[in-house]
Amino acid sequence: MLPPPAATYESAIELFQSAQTFANSQGYVLVKKRTRKDHHGNLKNMILRCDRGGVYNSSKIHQRQTSTRLIDCPFELYAARCDNLWYIRVRDSSHNHDPSEDLSGHPMSRRLTKQQLVNVEEMTASGSRPREIISTIRQNDPLALVICKDIYNARERLRQKNLVGRTPVEALIDELKEGDYIYEYKCDDTGHITHLFFTHNESVMLTCRYLFIFLMDCTYKTNKYRMPLLNVVGITSFNTTFFSCFIFMKDEDEEDYLWALTCITKLFNGISNPHVIVTDRELALMNALKTAFLDSTNLLCLWHINKNIMKNCKSQFEEGTTVTSRVEGAHATIKTYLHTSAGDLRNVRIKLSLAVNNQKQELDTKISSEKIRFPTFVQNNSLYANIKNKISNFALKKVDEQYQRIKCATTQDPLPPCTGSFSSTMGLPCAHKIQIIENNQGLTLDDFHEHWWIQEHSSIPSIETNIQELQPLLQTLQEKYEEWPEHQQSAAREKLNNLINTPLTVLQNPQIVRTRGRPAGASNRRKNNSTRRDPSGFELVECKIR
């Protein structure tokens, strides 16, 4: 390699960039071998060498097989600062290898710039995939040599930086504690998390605002511990879905569901419980609901009923009608944010928070829009004069369908007798009630269930943290202690002493559930990090029918 041209530089950065550009033009790449600082902490000299200099040497035991580019290339440059200027001198200009025709194989040539690292951090925080990040980088810099591996490495360094020496589960609990979350968790005797409940305060507000109907169902392949995720969703006045809360559970036994539902009941403290809770035929969940939500009606999901009929009665049907499951759609939304099933609980929480925040923003926009927009059929119809921009457009359209039934009715084909089913199930005035109201006055808010109101309900409580201060508890304990007889005081002292001397249990990640399949290490075993769920029984049947 030809020596770099003699020159002076105002900074070490400028010198290194100039030397690197010159080396790249000849097919070589430089790295910093050593740097030294003066007693003020300022850089005073450095040694640059070929990136193929040095010899690979690892003292690690049981290290995975890898490769090296180091062949002890002798090329070296010496750079030093003198009188606030930097000079460069060649120590050895020879290389023991040919120049590279393509520098993309050299990691130094693919190193991300500061701005690119900022882009990686921002796009990672927004949920972008590595391939989307690399596409953005290449659009901004067509000459960038970066590959997906570099993005993965940069993301891992960012992850380690954000952990600040904590384990992922410790960081998760700290973030829940410091953020706007209500959360609870449960550990086993060894400190491994077995259950985790969390919900954002924004979700709590929506839960209290639309508290009449909720859907619950577990989804899978969301985390590397293979813990089922109980997804609880509600329905807004615009007939859209919102996430209420999330619960990771060790198993799907009645005891696990009861713990989860007990956490959920605290969201309704001081207000009425949900009127209706829709589930599939998960007997453990249904039994737990009878204990936790006595006043709520548990309905079975029609979608799952139809699919179970398809599964068990395949010989009787050639084709069937498929309906959309709201909670299954919520599962699909979650999976679009997760991308992989190999993430830890902290990573999943971050992605779920993105989904919740985006969903909340869309709902806020919807509310703002419907306060100033309305269907055209409302404008000149006195029937809707009192409720315009006060009832959701979805509800207005449903009512207008009933109104059209009145207009289409004739003497020969009158409205059928009222059964009350439409009003009781939808909370909206039926054609018969509209017919009576139309002859007297327009519709009012009282004719609609408050679920369909655009304005916030007066029953929404303020959100309070579930963390109690220690001092008031100790004060109450002291007062009670003085009232107790001697034997009860002695028992209390013994319990407190045991509690104080209990060894600290370090919080640990959940234990990975071992599922059935090929044994670990099998030559034909494939690692599957996809979030795509396994096919259900009805889907296997449908494939056979086709």
Secondary structure, 3 states (H helix, E strand, C coil): CCCCCCCCECCHHHHHHHHHHHHHHCCCCEEEEEEEECCCCCEEEEEEEECCCCCCCCCCCCCCCCCCCCCCCCCEEEEEEECCEEEEEEEECCCCCCCCCCHHHCHHHHCCCHHHHHHHHHHHHCCCCHHHHHHHHHHHCCCCCCCHHHHHHHHHHHHHHHHCCCCHHHHHHHHHHHCCEEEEEEECCCCEEEEEEEEEHHHHHHHHHCCCEEEEEEECCCCCCCCCEEEEEEECCCCCEEEEEEEECCCCCHHHHHHHHHHHHHHHCCCCCCCEEEECCCHHHHHHHHHHCCCCEEEECHHHHHHHHHHHCHHHCCCCCCCCCHHHHHHHHHHHHHCCCCCCHHHHHHHHHHHHHHHHHHHHHHHHHHCCCCCHHHCCCHHHCCCCCCECHHHHHHHHHHHHHHHHCCCCCCCCCCCCHHHHHHCCCCHHHHHHHHCCCCCCHHHCCHHHECCCCCCCCCCCCCCCCHHHHHHHHHHHHHHCCHHHHHHHHHHHHHHHCCCCCCCECCCCCCCCCCCCCCCCCCCCCCCCCCCCHHHHHHHHHC
